[in-house]
Amino acid sequence: MAIQHAQPISRLIQELAKLPGIGEKTASRLTMHILRTSKENAEALARAILEVKEKIRFCSQCFNLTDQDPCRICQDPKRNREILCVVSSPEDLVALEKSGGFRGLYHVLHGVLSPLEGVGPKDLRLDELLSRLKGGENKEVILATNPSVEGEATAQYLSQIIKPLGVRVTRIARGVPMGGDLQYIDEITLSKSLENRSPL
């Protein structure tokens, strides 16, 4: 006979199990940890979750996640505004920033082209990217999508629509392994990939 938890415990386990990578056992362990911690710690966690939902939005320029608009990167006067690095997700932007190898601006697509999953050009931030490039400030676009089939297809598509604007298009070097995710690659490899980018 299965052990029945009190309803509030079961509800928290169910909610935590909805998070990516969290199964029922891990959700149960997290729930027990929350029960053992102080009320203040539990309230701080709850407030942090609500604050993220209430205050975080997209930057109107690069579409990174931010609590101010424009975001800190777009506001930074020390960034090289002639180079724009296109990434598929905010996590990839964070990974590139950690590498310390890039001092330009970013544009976050929030996905990659994937016909099998029904993701087409209209589902990405491509119109906003083209509007930025037509402003004439950017001289080079670095395509830093993941080296997966979808990432490569997205890079090729972007190259085709950006080149007619007279902007130099480069791709991060192949120091990044095929099938890898930028957010899991070490900083040195990412930094070298940016340095050794190649024309498309």
Secondary structure, 3 states (H helix, E strand, C coil): CCCCCCHHHHHHHHHHCCCCCCCHHHHHHHHHHHHHCCHHHHHHHHHHHHHHHHHCEECCCCCCEECCCCCHHHHCCCCEEEEEEEECCHHHHHHHHHHCCCCEEEEECCCCCEHHHCECHHHCCHHHHHHHHHCCCCCEEEECCCCCHHHHHHHHHHHHHHHHHCCEEEECCCCCCCCCCHHHCCHHHHHHHHHCCEEC
